Amino acid sequence: MKNRFLLMAGPRVYADFQNLDDENRLRLVCAGTRRDLERQQIQSREGLALTLYTDDADDAGQPDELLADGIVQYNEQEKC
């Protein structure tokens, strides 16, 4: 078993880690993100702390989620 240190910034919300803007920020617009926000009754707002996750696998093919703590920022140029 691996030892892991995890700082949970806020509610866990799915994010597509491949969907980045020009500043390498995650766009929180995919169906999984919207589903998690709705299910947890979270209103997305500027400054909201979230723990973002996406499905992944380790070298042996075992589930190994990617996690990132983040703060919501509105992208005026992309309107998201």
PyMOL commands that set and color helices and strands:
alter all, ss='L'
color gray80, all
select helices_A, chain A and resi 31-39
alter helices_A, ss='H'
color red, helices_A
select strands_A, chain A and resi 12-14+49-54+66-71
alter strands_A, ss='S'
color yellow, strands_A
deselect
rebuild
show_as cartoon
